[in-house]
Amino acid sequence: MIVFDLINDETPLFIEAVKTLPAYNNDKGTFLFITEGNRWKKETKDLYCSNRLCFFDDLDKKNINIEKELQRISIEYDSFNIYASDRYLIKKDREFQRKFLVYTYLYFESIFIKNVTHYFTTGIAYTYNLISFQVSKKYGVKHISFYGIRLENRTAISFDNKNTFNEVLKLYKDFKVGIVTSEMYNPINDFLNKPKQPDYMVNAINSSKLEPVFIIEFFIRFKKFYLANKHRYDFFTRNPFELSLFKIKKILNAKKIEILHNSIFDKINTKDKFFIFPLHMQPEASTLILSPFYVNQKECILNISKLLPLNTYLYVKEHKSALGQHNLKFYNELKKHPNIKLISYRESMFSLIKKSFGTINLSSTVGLESLLMKKPSIILGNVFYNDTGLTFKVNSFLELKEVLREVGKSSFNLNDVFENYDERLAYYIYALNKKSYPFEFNVAKMDTKKKVMTKENIKEFSKCIDSILS
């Protein structure tokens, strides 16, 4: 049996891609689709589905011993970061979280025990994703998740929960200096000649302005939340007022920051010696899942600042898409420290990287940009380009202290640390291109679905799924 996750907002893309699969049209009975309460009810009415939350209703009638199940689960599975990883579940009371956790394990056990071979899901971003991965390992199910990458309109797949692009890594392990061609350097040269921000940064969902799509989506969410018989266990269908209040606060805060811009952000001094720390979007999987020990970015920044030489600054750069997320108090607390400078979202990250000692980040694509520009990329979290073997992956602040001391030396040279740096990077980018797929994997919301739901994008996604099943 082949199982698809139809819980989140990538569901329309999954449905249309599966419908064009030869295997699906030959034997629909071997395809199972996991749904969530009444979410996507209309779109999935003709599919063979298993409703996760209806399963939870049945468990409620059985009076499950939660403590006993938790004891069993803690023995059978790796429970690292299970509780704290979910931005929505964490808002519920503790007893609810414990029950929901147990129910989710029981649900995926009931599914994967049925001779399931493949499970297709979104990028791992929630507790249920982490649990499905753990249970898939127990039952020998191939767990496939999808990730948009830094390269435009391409998607890579992962078979684990650490953002490893397994097919890319498999090809990269074949690296030999002699097989690197001059053409493999072209993507790097193209980036250096004309650096470009990732596409996600221009999506309306990341805007700090009042977009028309917000108003339309409010009424759509209102209907789904209040008029569509929302299941009591469904917390992915969010309250439209709560979400709108969050967006309004972000927009108003962004406007205040723009007005006070010159008094908030520091000017760049060309004589400064500095490392860059890019502020990450929150709450996001980039921190909750991939960098769980550094979720509190303010504390992380302060700890880094304690490790720097006295003549070196930490340039903390605001994220354009996160503008309004941080308030003035957050900025002012950072600016109390003499070796921290707050850098505006208006400044070019690419120009900063060129002038810096290097970048320090959790799991941002800024680290990959740093590699492309041949600057030290220091990583605190899990991110796919760690597999280049060209990053400084540190597991503690003590390790970070040693790396900062080494990288900050005037005599430091990346070529002395990483053998065949240029050739390795060129071959990794080649592998990333070769073993990623030419489609955009994204949510099918009002501002993105025109691009995501094109016939060509659906066709290429379907071909990707078919190649995995073959």
Secondary structure, 3 states (H helix, E strand, C coil): CEEEECCCCCHHHHHHHHHCCHHHHHCHHHEEEEECCCCCCCCCCCCCEEEHHHHHHHHHHHCCCHHHHHHHHHHHCCCCCCCCCCCCHHHCCHHHHHHHHHHHHHHHHHHHCCCCCEEEECCCCCHHHHHHHHHHHHHCCEEEEEEECCCCCCEEEECCCCCCCHHHHHHHCCCCHHHCCHHHHHHHHHHHHCCCCCHHHHCHHHCCCCCHHHHHHHHHHHHHHHHCCCCCCCCCCCCHHHHHHHHHHHHHHHHHHHHCHHHHCCCCCCCCCEEEEECCCCCCHHHHCCCHHHCCHHHHHHHHHHHCCCCCEEEEECCHHHCCCCCHHHHHHHHCCCCEEEECCCCCHHHHHHHCCEEEECCCCHHHHHHHCCCCEEECCCCHHHHHCCCEECCCHHHHHHHHHHHCCCCCCHHHHCCCHHHHHHHHHHHHHHCCECCCCCCCCCCCHHHHCCHHHHHHHHHHHHHHHC
